[in-house]
Amino acid sequence: MNIALPIITLVVGLILGFVIGVFYLRRQMTKMQNDPQMLAKMAKQMGYNMNSKQMQKAQQMMKSQGGGRKFK
């Protein structure tokens, strides 16, 4: 029992952390689709400077993928 309880707690914590992370990421992707400034900020953090044409193309690509609701 002294060994099983910490292992079970760790597994449950990892599963809950993963599920919460997925929901958070989906929500952020949906926000970025609707907010071009947030998308530009993310691109800048990754080292890309996007002009307005590239920004529109990125938003269209996100919309065509289901707004961040589908992960492949």
Beta strands, then each sheet from edge to edge (+ up, - down):
end
